[in-house]
Amino acid sequence: MKPYWQEPYVDLYQGDCLDMLCGTMFGLPIIRHRYFECDWMPLELMPPCNHKGVYDPWHKDGVQQRSKLSQAMGIDWFMTRPEVREAIPPAYTKYIGKLLLKQILKEIDG
């Protein structure tokens, strides 16, 4: 079976491995929780969320300006506001890709 890592619909999640990533874990100045599942247990430890003094567009009076969202998530290309609201920050993609590549190489080496 090939390893996978995907973003499930959290309310319907039934698996064994569910990891939450937040922008603050990557040094990004934004609260951006996204949940991912995989079929193996990654052993990389991440720092805990630190929501003090960072941009929170999702709660209370948070403003969801397209340019501010893009900048806080490290997105340096144009996206519409609806696209940016759904975007996964590139730092998450890099992190997940690195772990997935390690797992694939581990399985190839036996």
C-alpha positions as CSV (number, residue, x, y, z in Angstrom):
1,M,0.0,0.0,0.0
2,K,1.4,3.4,-0.9
3,P,1.6,6.0,1.9
4,Y,-0.8,8.9,1.8
5,W,-1.4,12.1,3.6
6,Q,-4.7,13.9,3.0
7,E,-7.0,16.6,4.4
8,P,-10.2,14.8,5.5
9,Y,-13.5,16.3,6.3
10,V,-12.9,16.4,10.1
11,D,-16.5,15.7,11.2
12,L,-16.5,12.4,9.3
13,Y,-13.0,11.4,10.2
14,Q,-12.7,7.7,11.3
15,G,-8.9,7.0,11.0
16,D,-6.0,6.5,13.4
17,C,-3.7,9.4,12.6
18,L,-5.0,12.9,12.6
19,D,-2.5,15.8,12.9
20,M,-3.3,19.5,13.3
21,L,-1.0,22.0,11.8
22,C,-1.1,25.7,12.7
23,G,0.7,28.6,11.0
24,T,2.4,29.5,14.3
25,M,4.1,26.1,14.2
26,F,6.0,27.3,11.1
27,G,6.7,30.8,12.3
28,L,3.8,32.2,10.2
29,P,2.0,35.2,11.8
30,I,-1.5,33.6,11.5
31,I,-3.7,31.2,13.2
32,R,-4.5,28.7,10.5
33,H,-5.5,25.2,11.8
34,R,-5.7,22.5,9.2
35,Y,-6.1,18.8,10.0
36,F,-4.5,16.0,8.0
37,E,-4.6,12.2,8.2
38,C,-2.0,9.6,7.0
39,D,-1.6,5.9,7.0
40,W,1.6,5.9,9.0
41,M,2.7,7.7,12.1
42,P,5.1,10.5,11.4
43,L,7.6,11.0,14.1
44,E,8.5,14.7,13.5
45,L,7.6,16.8,16.5
46,M,6.4,20.3,15.9
47,P,6.3,23.2,18.4
48,P,2.9,23.9,19.9
49,C,0.6,26.6,18.6
50,N,1.4,30.1,20.0
51,H,-1.5,32.4,19.2
52,K,-0.3,35.4,21.1
53,G,0.0,38.5,18.9
54,V,-0.7,36.8,15.6
55,Y,-3.3,37.5,12.9
56,D,-6.6,35.7,13.6
57,P,-9.0,36.2,10.8
58,W,-11.3,33.4,11.9
59,H,-12.6,34.6,15.3
60,K,-14.2,37.6,16.9
61,D,-13.7,40.7,14.7
62,G,-11.0,39.2,12.4
63,V,-10.8,40.8,9.0
64,Q,-10.3,38.5,6.1
65,Q,-8.6,40.8,3.6
66,R,-7.2,38.8,0.6
67,S,-3.8,40.5,0.7
68,K,-3.4,40.2,4.5
69,L,-4.4,36.5,4.4
70,S,-2.0,35.8,1.5
71,Q,0.9,37.6,3.2
72,A,0.4,35.9,6.6
73,M,0.3,32.5,5.0
74,G,3.4,33.0,2.8
75,I,1.5,33.0,-0.5
76,D,3.3,35.3,-2.9
77,W,1.1,34.8,-6.0
78,F,-2.3,36.2,-6.7
79,M,-5.3,34.3,-5.5
80,T,-8.9,35.5,-5.2
81,R,-10.3,36.0,-1.7
82,P,-12.3,32.7,-1.8
83,E,-9.2,30.8,-3.0
84,V,-7.0,32.2,-0.3
85,R,-9.6,31.4,2.4
86,E,-9.3,27.7,1.4
87,A,-5.6,27.7,0.7
88,I,-3.1,25.5,2.5
89,P,0.0,27.5,3.4
90,P,3.0,26.5,1.3
91,A,5.0,25.8,4.5
92,Y,2.5,23.0,5.3
93,T,2.9,21.5,1.9
94,K,6.7,21.6,2.2
95,Y,6.5,19.9,5.6
96,I,4.1,17.2,4.5
97,G,6.1,16.6,1.3
98,K,9.3,16.1,3.3
99,L,7.7,13.6,5.6
100,L,6.0,11.8,2.8
101,L,9.2,11.5,0.8
102,K,11.0,10.1,3.9
103,Q,8.3,7.5,4.3
104,I,8.4,6.5,0.6
105,L,12.2,6.2,0.7
106,K,12.0,4.2,3.9
107,E,9.5,1.7,2.2
108,I,11.7,1.5,-0.9
109,D,14.8,0.7,1.2
110,G,12.8,-2.0,3.0
